[in-house]
Amino acid sequence: MLTMLGTDWLKANGWFHIKLTLVLLSIPVGMVAYKRNNKPLGLVISLVYVFVFWLAWTHGS
């Protein structure tokens, strides 16, 4: 019965989970980077956001 409840959520394509994970991990890291004025890490996090946007644009469902 529990597996039947999660079937709609599990039908989401794999790109959704990758995008969600990247965004959820990059938000706190980005906040720390910008607060500590760490420009290289801030640039990496900004590139992660661009990559997630590109994934959403090309692999949208």
PyMOL Python script that loads the backbone (N, CA, C, O; Angstrom):
from pymol import cmd

cmd.read_pdbstr("""\
ATOM      1  N   MET A   1       0.821  -1.184   0.000  1.00  0.00           N
ATOM      2  CA  MET A   1       0.000   0.000   0.000  1.00  0.00           C
ATOM      3  C   MET A   1       0.875   1.262   0.000  1.00  0.00           C
ATOM      4  O   MET A   1       0.543   2.240  -0.670  1.00  0.00           O
ATOM      5  N   LEU A   2       1.976   1.247   0.737  1.00  0.00           N
ATOM      6  CA  LEU A   2       2.831   2.428   0.768  1.00  0.00           C
ATOM      7  C   LEU A   2       3.484   2.691  -0.582  1.00  0.00           C
ATOM      8  O   LEU A   2       3.706   3.844  -0.951  1.00  0.00           O
ATOM      9  N   THR A   3       3.789   1.642  -1.312  1.00  0.00           N
ATOM     10  CA  THR A   3       4.396   1.858  -2.620  1.00  0.00           C
ATOM     11  C   THR A   3       3.398   2.434  -3.610  1.00  0.00           C
ATOM     12  O   THR A   3       3.791   3.107  -4.563  1.00  0.00           O
ATOM     13  N   MET A   4       2.137   2.185  -3.402  1.00  0.00           N
ATOM     14  CA  MET A   4       1.121   2.741  -4.295  1.00  0.00           C
ATOM     15  C   MET A   4       0.965   4.244  -4.075  1.00  0.00           C
ATOM     16  O   MET A   4       0.589   4.963  -5.001  1.00  0.00           O
ATOM     17  N   LEU A   5       1.241   4.721  -2.888  1.00  0.00           N
ATOM     18  CA  LEU A   5       1.102   6.150  -2.611  1.00  0.00           C
ATOM     19  C   LEU A   5       2.178   6.974  -3.315  1.00  0.00           C
ATOM     20  O   LEU A   5       1.925   8.115  -3.700  1.00  0.00           O
ATOM     21  N   GLY A   6       3.351   6.422  -3.485  1.00  0.00           N
ATOM     22  CA  GLY A   6       4.456   7.171  -4.045  1.00  0.00           C
ATOM     23  C   GLY A   6       4.657   6.987  -5.533  1.00  0.00           C
ATOM     24  O   GLY A   6       5.640   7.490  -6.078  1.00  0.00           O
ATOM     25  N   THR A   7       3.771   6.290  -6.203  1.00  0.00           N
ATOM     26  CA  THR A   7       4.023   5.996  -7.612  1.00  0.00           C
ATOM     27  C   THR A   7       3.968   7.241  -8.481  1.00  0.00           C
ATOM     28  O   THR A   7       4.757   7.343  -9.420  1.00  0.00           O
ATOM     29  N   ASP A   8       3.093   8.177  -8.225  1.00  0.00           N
ATOM     30  CA  ASP A   8       3.037   9.389  -9.047  1.00  0.00           C
ATOM     31  C   ASP A   8       4.302  10.215  -8.884  1.00  0.00           C
ATOM     32  O   ASP A   8       4.810  10.765  -9.861  1.00  0.00           O
ATOM     33  N   TRP A   9       4.816  10.311  -7.667  1.00  0.00           N
ATOM     34  CA  TRP A   9       6.034  11.083  -7.436  1.00  0.00           C
ATOM     35  C   TRP A   9       7.231  10.403  -8.076  1.00  0.00           C
ATOM     36  O   TRP A   9       8.127  11.075  -8.587  1.00  0.00           O
ATOM     37  N   LEU A  10       7.257   9.070  -8.053  1.00  0.00           N
ATOM     38  CA  LEU A  10       8.382   8.337  -8.609  1.00  0.00           C
ATOM     39  C   LEU A  10       8.379   8.341 -10.135  1.00  0.00           C
ATOM     40  O   LEU A  10       9.390   7.999 -10.748  1.00  0.00           O
ATOM     41  N   LYS A  11       7.262   8.722 -10.762  1.00  0.00           N
ATOM     42  CA  LYS A  11       7.195   8.761 -12.216  1.00  0.00           C
ATOM     43  C   LYS A  11       7.863   9.999 -12.798  1.00  0.00           C
ATOM     44  O   LYS A  11       8.010  10.093 -14.016  1.00  0.00           O
ATOM     45  N   ALA A  12       8.271  10.947 -11.965  1.00  0.00           N
ATOM     46  CA  ALA A  12       8.971  12.134 -12.456  1.00  0.00           C
ATOM     47  C   ALA A  12      10.284  11.686 -13.099  1.00  0.00           C
ATOM     48  O   ALA A  12      10.944  10.751 -12.644  1.00  0.00           O
ATOM     49  N   ASN A  13      10.634  12.396 -14.182  1.00  0.00           N
ATOM     50  CA  ASN A  13      11.853  11.984 -14.884  1.00  0.00           C
ATOM     51  C   ASN A  13      13.087  12.202 -14.012  1.00  0.00           C
ATOM     52  O   ASN A  13      13.038  12.955 -13.040  1.00  0.00           O
ATOM     53  N   GLY A  14      14.170  11.556 -14.353  1.00  0.00           N
ATOM     54  CA  GLY A  14      15.386  11.624 -13.561  1.00  0.00           C
ATOM     55  C   GLY A  14      15.997  13.005 -13.519  1.00  0.00           C
ATOM     56  O   GLY A  14      16.677  13.350 -12.552  1.00  0.00           O
ATOM     57  N   TRP A  15      15.770  13.811 -14.556  1.00  0.00           N
ATOM     58  CA  TRP A  15      16.324  15.166 -14.585  1.00  0.00           C
ATOM     59  C   TRP A  15      15.722  16.030 -13.488  1.00  0.00           C
ATOM     60  O   TRP A  15      16.394  16.919 -12.965  1.00  0.00           O
ATOM     61  N   PHE A  16      14.473  15.785 -13.133  1.00  0.00           N
ATOM     62  CA  PHE A  16      13.830  16.562 -12.068  1.00  0.00           C
ATOM     63  C   PHE A  16      14.573  16.376 -10.751  1.00  0.00           C
ATOM     64  O   PHE A  16      14.817  17.346 -10.032  1.00  0.00           O
ATOM     65  N   HIS A  17      14.929  15.154 -10.436  1.00  0.00           N
ATOM     66  CA  HIS A  17      15.616  14.872  -9.179  1.00  0.00           C
ATOM     67  C   HIS A  17      17.022  15.470  -9.166  1.00  0.00           C
ATOM     68  O   HIS A  17      17.490  15.944  -8.131  1.00  0.00           O
ATOM     69  N   ILE A  18      17.690  15.446 -10.317  1.00  0.00           N
ATOM     70  CA  ILE A  18      19.017  16.053 -10.409  1.00  0.00           C
ATOM     71  C   ILE A  18      18.930  17.559 -10.204  1.00  0.00           C
ATOM     72  O   ILE A  18      19.726  18.138  -9.465  1.00  0.00           O
ATOM     73  N   LYS A  19      17.953  18.197 -10.867  1.00  0.00           N
ATOM     74  CA  LYS A  19      17.792  19.647 -10.736  1.00  0.00           C
ATOM     75  C   LYS A  19      17.423  20.030  -9.309  1.00  0.00           C
ATOM     76  O   LYS A  19      17.970  20.986  -8.760  1.00  0.00           O
ATOM     77  N   LEU A  20      16.508  19.296  -8.715  1.00  0.00           N
ATOM     78  CA  LEU A  20      16.089  19.592  -7.344  1.00  0.00           C
ATOM     79  C   LEU A  20      17.243  19.436  -6.359  1.00  0.00           C
ATOM     80  O   LEU A  20      17.424  20.272  -5.473  1.00  0.00           O
ATOM     81  N   THR A  21      18.012  18.384  -6.509  1.00  0.00           N
ATOM     82  CA  THR A  21      19.152  18.159  -5.617  1.00  0.00           C
ATOM     83  C   THR A  21      20.190  19.253  -5.759  1.00  0.00           C
ATOM     84  O   THR A  21      20.702  19.756  -4.758  1.00  0.00           O
ATOM     85  N   LEU A  22      20.510  19.631  -6.993  1.00  0.00           N
ATOM     86  CA  LEU A  22      21.508  20.688  -7.199  1.00  0.00           C
ATOM     87  C   LEU A  22      21.059  22.012  -6.594  1.00  0.00           C
ATOM     88  O   LEU A  22      21.858  22.709  -5.967  1.00  0.00           O
ATOM     89  N   VAL A  23      19.800  22.362  -6.774  1.00  0.00           N
ATOM     90  CA  VAL A  23      19.307  23.635  -6.234  1.00  0.00           C
ATOM     91  C   VAL A  23      19.271  23.599  -4.712  1.00  0.00           C
ATOM     92  O   VAL A  23      19.680  24.560  -4.060  1.00  0.00           O
ATOM     93  N   LEU A  24      18.785  22.499  -4.140  1.00  0.00           N
ATOM     94  CA  LEU A  24      18.698  22.422  -2.680  1.00  0.00           C
ATOM     95  C   LEU A  24      20.072  22.411  -2.017  1.00  0.00           C
ATOM     96  O   LEU A  24      20.221  22.906  -0.900  1.00  0.00           O
ATOM     97  N   LEU A  25      21.070  21.858  -2.687  1.00  0.00           N
ATOM     98  CA  LEU A  25      22.419  21.876  -2.125  1.00  0.00           C
ATOM     99  C   LEU A  25      23.120  23.209  -2.341  1.00  0.00           C
ATOM    100  O   LEU A  25      23.931  23.626  -1.514  1.00  0.00           O
ATOM    101  N   SER A  26      22.814  23.875  -3.438  1.00  0.00           N
ATOM    102  CA  SER A  26      23.546  25.102  -3.759  1.00  0.00           C
ATOM    103  C   SER A  26      23.018  26.331  -3.026  1.00  0.00           C
ATOM    104  O   SER A  26      23.747  27.314  -2.896  1.00  0.00           O
ATOM    105  N   ILE A  27      21.800  26.310  -2.553  1.00  0.00           N
ATOM    106  CA  ILE A  27      21.269  27.486  -1.848  1.00  0.00           C
ATOM    107  C   ILE A  27      22.054  27.775  -0.569  1.00  0.00           C
ATOM    108  O   ILE A  27      22.531  28.899  -0.413  1.00  0.00           O
ATOM    109  N   PRO A  28      22.214  26.822   0.359  1.00  0.00           N
ATOM    110  CA  PRO A  28      22.979  27.160   1.571  1.00  0.00           C
ATOM    111  C   PRO A  28      24.466  27.414   1.289  1.00  0.00           C
ATOM    112  O   PRO A  28      25.085  28.262   1.932  1.00  0.00           O
ATOM    113  N   VAL A  29      25.030  26.687   0.337  1.00  0.00           N
ATOM    114  CA  VAL A  29      26.442  26.912   0.005  1.00  0.00           C
ATOM    115  C   VAL A  29      26.609  28.302  -0.597  1.00  0.00           C
ATOM    116  O   VAL A  29      27.585  28.992  -0.301  1.00  0.00           O
ATOM    117  N   GLY A  30      25.675  28.714  -1.431  1.00  0.00           N
ATOM    118  CA  GLY A  30      25.738  30.054  -2.012  1.00  0.00           C
ATOM    119  C   GLY A  30      25.581  31.143  -0.973  1.00  0.00           C
ATOM    120  O   GLY A  30      26.243  32.178  -1.049  1.00  0.00           O
ATOM    121  N   MET A  31      24.710  30.922  -0.004  1.00  0.00           N
ATOM    122  CA  MET A  31      24.538  31.919   1.063  1.00  0.00           C
ATOM    123  C   MET A  31      25.830  32.085   1.862  1.00  0.00           C
ATOM    124  O   MET A  31      26.222  33.203   2.195  1.00  0.00           O
ATOM    125  N   VAL A  32      26.481  30.978   2.162  1.00  0.00           N
ATOM    126  CA  VAL A  32      27.745  31.046   2.894  1.00  0.00           C
ATOM    127  C   VAL A  32      28.814  31.726   2.041  1.00  0.00           C
ATOM    128  O   VAL A  32      29.587  32.543   2.542  1.00  0.00           O
ATOM    129  N   ALA A  33      28.855  31.390   0.769  1.00  0.00           N
ATOM    130  CA  ALA A  33      29.872  31.973  -0.119  1.00  0.00           C
ATOM    131  C   ALA A  33      29.711  33.481  -0.231  1.00  0.00           C
ATOM    132  O   ALA A  33      30.694  34.218  -0.155  1.00  0.00           O
ATOM    133  N   TYR A  34      28.487  33.941  -0.410  1.00  0.00           N
ATOM    134  CA  TYR A  34      28.279  35.382  -0.551  1.00  0.00           C
ATOM    135  C   TYR A  34      28.445  36.113   0.776  1.00  0.00           C
ATOM    136  O   TYR A  34      28.877  37.265   0.801  1.00  0.00           O
ATOM    137  N   LYS A  35      28.107  35.451   1.873  1.00  0.00           N
ATOM    138  CA  LYS A  35      28.273  36.098   3.176  1.00  0.00           C
ATOM    139  C   LYS A  35      29.750  36.262   3.536  1.00  0.00           C
ATOM    140  O   LYS A  35      30.145  37.282   4.101  1.00  0.00           O
ATOM    141  N   ARG A  36      30.558  35.262   3.209  1.00  0.00           N
ATOM    142  CA  ARG A  36      31.991  35.319   3.499  1.00  0.00           C
ATOM    143  C   ARG A  36      32.780  36.010   2.396  1.00  0.00           C
ATOM    144  O   ARG A  36      34.004  36.112   2.468  1.00  0.00           O
ATOM    145  N   ASN A  37      32.073  36.482   1.378  1.00  0.00           N
ATOM    146  CA  ASN A  37      32.689  37.188   0.254  1.00  0.00           C
ATOM    147  C   ASN A  37      33.704  36.297  -0.461  1.00  0.00           C
ATOM    148  O   ASN A  37      34.766  36.756  -0.880  1.00  0.00           O
ATOM    149  N   ASN A  38      33.360  35.025  -0.592  1.00  0.00           N
ATOM    150  CA  ASN A  38      34.209  34.054  -1.277  1.00  0.00           C
ATOM    151  C   ASN A  38      33.817  34.062  -2.760  1.00  0.00           C
ATOM    152  O   ASN A  38      32.875  33.381  -3.165  1.00  0.00           O
ATOM    153  N   LYS A  39      34.546  34.834  -3.555  1.00  0.00           N
ATOM    154  CA  LYS A  39      34.170  35.033  -4.951  1.00  0.00           C
ATOM    155  C   LYS A  39      34.298  33.782  -5.810  1.00  0.00           C
ATOM    156  O   LYS A  39      33.419  33.549  -6.640  1.00  0.00           O
ATOM    157  N   PRO A  40      35.341  32.959  -5.663  1.00  0.00           N
ATOM    158  CA  PRO A  40      35.397  31.748  -6.497  1.00  0.00           C
ATOM    159  C   PRO A  40      34.227  30.784  -6.228  1.00  0.00           C
ATOM    160  O   PRO A  40      33.633  30.238  -7.158  1.00  0.00           O
ATOM    161  N   LEU A  41      33.914  30.590  -4.954  1.00  0.00           N
ATOM    162  CA  LEU A  41      32.799  29.705  -4.634  1.00  0.00           C
ATOM    163  C   LEU A  41      31.474  30.317  -5.086  1.00  0.00           C
ATOM    164  O   LEU A  41      30.587  29.599  -5.549  1.00  0.00           O
ATOM    165  N   GLY A  42      31.334  31.629  -4.957  1.00  0.00           N
ATOM    166  CA  GLY A  42      30.130  32.298  -5.446  1.00  0.00           C
ATOM    167  C   GLY A  42      29.972  32.146  -6.944  1.00  0.00           C
ATOM    168  O   GLY A  42      28.859  31.976  -7.444  1.00  0.00           O
ATOM    169  N   LEU A  43      31.086  32.205  -7.664  1.00  0.00           N
ATOM    170  CA  LEU A  43      31.043  32.024  -9.115  1.00  0.00           C
ATOM    171  C   LEU A  43      30.650  30.592  -9.470  1.00  0.00           C
ATOM    172  O   LEU A  43      29.877  30.373 -10.402  1.00  0.00           O
ATOM    173  N   VAL A  44      31.176  29.626  -8.735  1.00  0.00           N
ATOM    174  CA  VAL A  44      30.819  28.224  -8.985  1.00  0.00           C
ATOM    175  C   VAL A  44      29.335  28.001  -8.738  1.00  0.00           C
ATOM    176  O   VAL A  44      28.669  27.325  -9.521  1.00  0.00           O
ATOM    177  N   ILE A  45      28.819  28.560  -7.663  1.00  0.00           N
ATOM    178  CA  ILE A  45      27.400  28.394  -7.352  1.00  0.00           C
ATOM    179  C   ILE A  45      26.540  29.078  -8.416  1.00  0.00           C
ATOM    180  O   ILE A  45      25.497  28.551  -8.803  1.00  0.00           O
ATOM    181  N   SER A  46      26.966  30.236  -8.885  1.00  0.00           N
ATOM    182  CA  SER A  46      26.233  30.904  -9.956  1.00  0.00           C
ATOM    183  C   SER A  46      26.233  30.058 -11.229  1.00  0.00           C
ATOM    184  O   SER A  46      25.229  30.002 -11.940  1.00  0.00           O
ATOM    185  N   LEU A  47      27.345  29.410 -11.512  1.00  0.00           N
ATOM    186  CA  LEU A  47      27.397  28.520 -12.678  1.00  0.00           C
ATOM    187  C   LEU A  47      26.508  27.294 -12.487  1.00  0.00           C
ATOM    188  O   LEU A  47      25.946  26.778 -13.453  1.00  0.00           O
ATOM    189  N   VAL A  48      26.380  26.827 -11.244  1.00  0.00           N
ATOM    190  CA  VAL A  48      25.456  25.725 -10.971  1.00  0.00           C
ATOM    191  C   VAL A  48      24.029  26.155 -11.288  1.00  0.00           C
ATOM    192  O   VAL A  48      23.266  25.381 -11.865  1.00  0.00           O
ATOM    193  N   TYR A  49      23.655  27.389 -10.915  1.00  0.00           N
ATOM    194  CA  TYR A  49      22.318  27.881 -11.230  1.00  0.00           C
ATOM    195  C   TYR A  49      22.097  27.987 -12.732  1.00  0.00           C
ATOM    196  O   TYR A  49      21.015  27.670 -13.226  1.00  0.00           O
ATOM    197  N   VAL A  50      23.111  28.427 -13.454  1.00  0.00           N
ATOM    198  CA  VAL A  50      23.002  28.499 -14.917  1.00  0.00           C
ATOM    199  C   VAL A  50      22.858  27.097 -15.493  1.00  0.00           C
ATOM    200  O   VAL A  50      22.069  26.884 -16.414  1.00  0.00           O
ATOM    201  N   PHE A  51      23.612  26.139 -14.963  1.00  0.00           N
ATOM    202  CA  PHE A  51      23.518  24.755 -15.430  1.00  0.00           C
ATOM    203  C   PHE A  51      22.127  24.178 -15.166  1.00  0.00           C
ATOM    204  O   PHE A  51      21.568  23.487 -16.018  1.00  0.00           O
ATOM    205  N   VAL A  52      21.574  24.460 -13.993  1.00  0.00           N
ATOM    206  CA  VAL A  52      20.228  23.959 -13.673  1.00  0.00           C
ATOM    207  C   VAL A  52      19.204  24.614 -14.598  1.00  0.00           C
ATOM    208  O   VAL A  52      18.273  23.951 -15.054  1.00  0.00           O
ATOM    209  N   PHE A  53      19.367  25.903 -14.879  1.00  0.00           N
ATOM    210  CA  PHE A  53      18.466  26.569 -15.816  1.00  0.00           C
ATOM    211  C   PHE A  53      18.575  25.942 -17.196  1.00  0.00           C
ATOM    212  O   PHE A  53      17.562  25.740 -17.865  1.00  0.00           O
ATOM    213  N   TRP A  54      19.806  25.628 -17.634  1.00  0.00           N
ATOM    214  CA  TRP A  54      19.997  24.990 -18.934  1.00  0.00           C
ATOM    215  C   TRP A  54      19.341  23.616 -18.954  1.00  0.00           C
ATOM    216  O   TRP A  54      18.711  23.248 -19.946  1.00  0.00           O
ATOM    217  N   LEU A  55      19.482  22.845 -17.861  1.00  0.00           N
ATOM    218  CA  LEU A  55      18.822  21.538 -17.794  1.00  0.00           C
ATOM    219  C   LEU A  55      17.312  21.674 -17.873  1.00  0.00           C
ATOM    220  O   LEU A  55      16.644  20.891 -18.548  1.00  0.00           O
ATOM    221  N   ALA A  56      16.777  22.668 -17.182  1.00  0.00           N
ATOM    222  CA  ALA A  56      15.331  22.874 -17.203  1.00  0.00           C
ATOM    223  C   ALA A  56      14.866  23.284 -18.599  1.00  0.00           C
ATOM    224  O   ALA A  56      13.776  22.912 -19.033  1.00  0.00           O
ATOM    225  N   TRP A  57      15.693  24.045 -19.290  1.00  0.00           N
ATOM    226  CA  TRP A  57      15.329  24.521 -20.626  1.00  0.00           C
ATOM    227  C   TRP A  57      15.368  23.369 -21.645  1.00  0.00           C
ATOM    228  O   TRP A  57      14.485  23.262 -22.496  1.00  0.00           O
ATOM    229  N   THR A  58      16.378  22.525 -21.553  1.00  0.00           N
ATOM    230  CA  THR A  58      16.556  21.492 -22.561  1.00  0.00           C
ATOM    231  C   THR A  58      15.885  20.162 -22.194  1.00  0.00           C
ATOM    232  O   THR A  58      15.477  19.417 -23.085  1.00  0.00           O
ATOM    233  N   HIS A  59      15.766  19.859 -20.916  1.00  0.00           N
ATOM    234  CA  HIS A  59      15.204  18.582 -20.486  1.00  0.00           C
ATOM    235  C   HIS A  59      13.937  18.786 -19.670  1.00  0.00           C
ATOM    236  O   HIS A  59      13.648  18.014 -18.756  1.00  0.00           O
ATOM    237  N   GLY A  60      13.183  19.826 -20.002  1.00  0.00           N
ATOM    238  CA  GLY A  60      11.940  20.085 -19.269  1.00  0.00           C
ATOM    239  C   GLY A  60      10.898  19.019 -19.582  1.00  0.00           C
ATOM    240  O   GLY A  60      10.899  18.425 -20.660  1.00  0.00           O
ATOM    241  N   SER A  61      10.024  18.795 -18.632  1.00  0.00           N
ATOM    242  CA  SER A  61       9.005  17.779 -18.859  1.00  0.00           C
ATOM    243  C   SER A  61       7.668  18.397 -19.183  1.00  0.00           C
ATOM    244  O   SER A  61       6.693  17.678 -19.403  1.00  0.00           O
TER     245      SER A  61
END
""", "prot")
cmd.dss("prot")
cmd.show_as("cartoon", "prot")
cmd.util.cbc("prot")
cmd.orient("prot")
